[in-house]
Amino acid sequence: MTRQIEMEIEKLLSIMPLNLEFTTKWFKDTLNGLYERPRDSYIPSDYCYNIKNNGIDWETQPHYFIALEHGKYRYVGKDYKE
């Protein structure tokens, strides 16, 4: 199921402009509305360059976002270089 969730997130990202800032609520609500999966299936902090969550293999997990503050993120893309 994890790969399916990643594919759903990547579909959303394909229409998001780079540098878009968004909240956790917006991210979860949008994906839930598109795919009808429980909101808690989507955890944007799992996909951040600057956060390492427990239970996530940071080396193999794709990264798309920069965490700006609690519950707020910026979409920077999969090939982001600081």
PyMOL commands that set and color helices and strands:
alter all, ss='L'
color gray80, all
select helices_A, chain A and resi 2-13+24-35+39-41+44-47
alter helices_A, ss='H'
color red, helices_A
select strands_A, chain A and resi 21-23+65-69+72-75
alter strands_A, ss='S'
color yellow, strands_A
deselect
rebuild
show_as cartoon
